[in-house]
Amino acid sequence: MADSARHPSFWDAAYRRGDHREHWESLDVEGEISAAFGAGAPGEGLLAPGREVLDVGCGAGSGALALAARGLRVIAVDGSAVALELGRRRARRRGLAVDWRAGSALGLPVADRSVDLVVDRGCLHVIARRQRRRYAKEVARVLRPGGSLVVWAARCDDEELGLLGLGAHEANRLFGPRGFGRALAAPAVLSARAGSLAANLLVLARADEARRTRRSPSPR
Ligand SMILES: C[S@@+](CC[C@H](N)C(=O)[O-])C[C@H]1O[C@@H](n2cnc3c(N)ncnc32)[C@H](O)[C@@H]1O
């Protein structure tokens, strides 16, 4: 994949074949969540009870379901209707409530300033670089002031896997102008049955309104 996004039909076909179970679903969802949100992690403390979380590119829902099982209120968005149906079935089997929504990360079906936390495991790294500013604009729109974005993304481009890596430099360029503080970055490993992927865990906090107002120059 050059710098071009894949159509939802590509993902629908992949989920119908069951590729997710082999190639990208986590072998250790709880371990990844603990590494991202546990003591000493860049995202420490972000999973406080009662938080409203948006999982962008939720796929068949393994991450969304793990967050719902922790008592968070989860909205899960994906462009693939097939993936969402798999997620719904899993949620029914486990008796968990997740608000599944079909839609694009570049035009999120989510109200302005309605979530405290956005998580993205493996969606941004399949979005073309030329489209990432739209993604950043959408995340900034739906996050409440003071909210945070947590992204797991490939560290490097991988033509064969169709991945476009993301590091702190690009994250700061995308999100800095939209009122986010500097990205906290930590190396991470995304493990799937087919193998492990060297990734970055990026955490970006959106400044709250009061701090932004204090920083902006006062009109004379
Ligand atoms: C590598 S999978 C990761 C899925 C899930 N987060 C996980 O960890 O299992 C990438 C997901 O992003 C979704 N996706 C890709 N581009 C998207 C877009 N522009 N808007 C919404 N979803 C998108 C795909 O349908 C796919 O489910």
The ligand as an SDF file (V2000), in Angstrom:
LIG
                    3D

 27 29  0  0  0  0  0  0  0  0999 V2000
   -5.7060   -3.4680   12.0230 C   0  0  0  0  0  0  0  0  0  0  0  0
   -7.4260   -3.3710   12.3210 S   0  0  0  0  0  0  0  0  0  0  0  0
   -7.4670   -3.0950   14.0810 C   0  0  0  0  0  0  0  0  0  0  0  0
   -8.8050   -3.4510   14.6740 C   0  0  0  0  0  0  0  0  0  0  0  0
   -8.8920   -3.3730   16.2060 C   0  0  0  0  0  0  0  0  0  0  0  0
   -8.5990   -2.0600   16.7200 N   0  0  0  0  0  0  0  0  0  0  0  0
   -7.9980   -4.4000   16.8500 C   0  0  0  0  0  0  0  0  0  0  0  0
   -7.0000   -4.0280   17.4710 O   0  0  0  0  0  0  0  0  0  0  0  0
   -8.3040   -5.5840   16.7180 O   0  0  0  0  0  0  0  0  0  0  0  0
   -7.8050   -1.7650   11.6580 C   0  0  0  0  0  0  0  0  0  0  0  0
   -9.2880   -1.4390   11.7340 C   0  0  0  0  0  0  0  0  0  0  0  0
   -9.4980   -0.0960   11.3270 O   0  0  0  0  0  0  0  0  0  0  0  0
  -10.6630   -0.0360   10.5250 C   0  0  0  0  0  0  0  0  0  0  0  0
  -10.5160    1.1450    9.6660 N   0  0  0  0  0  0  0  0  0  0  0  0
   -9.5600    1.3840    8.7410 C   0  0  0  0  0  0  0  0  0  0  0  0
   -9.7120    2.6030    8.2100 N   0  0  0  0  0  0  0  0  0  0  0  0
  -10.7990    3.1630    8.8340 C   0  0  0  0  0  0  0  0  0  0  0  0
  -11.4650    4.4100    8.7370 C   0  0  0  0  0  0  0  0  0  0  0  0
  -11.0420    5.3520    7.9050 N   0  0  0  0  0  0  0  0  0  0  0  0
  -12.5430    4.6250    9.5120 N   0  0  0  0  0  0  0  0  0  0  0  0
  -12.9920    3.6710   10.3880 C   0  0  0  0  0  0  0  0  0  0  0  0
  -12.3970    2.4620   10.5200 N   0  0  0  0  0  0  0  0  0  0  0  0
  -11.3200    2.2200    9.7560 C   0  0  0  0  0  0  0  0  0  0  0  0
  -10.7040   -1.3390    9.7690 C   0  0  0  0  0  0  0  0  0  0  0  0
  -12.0070   -1.6700    9.3310 O   0  0  0  0  0  0  0  0  0  0  0  0
  -10.1640   -2.2950   10.8310 C   0  0  0  0  0  0  0  0  0  0  0  0
  -11.2070   -2.8520   11.6000 O   0  0  0  0  0  0  0  0  0  0  0  0
  1  2  1  0
  2  3  1  0
  2 10  1  0
  3  4  1  0
  4  5  1  0
  5  6  1  0
  5  7  1  0
  7  8  2  0
  7  9  1  0
 10 11  1  0
 11 12  1  0
 11 26  1  0
 12 13  1  0
 13 14  1  0
 13 24  1  0
 14 15  1  0
 14 23  1  0
 15 16  2  0
 16 17  1  0
 17 18  1  0
 17 23  2  0
 18 19  1  0
 18 20  2  0
 20 21  1  0
 21 22  2  0
 22 23  1  0
 24 25  1  0
 24 26  1  0
 26 27  1  0
M  CHG  2   2   1   9  -1
M  END
$$$$
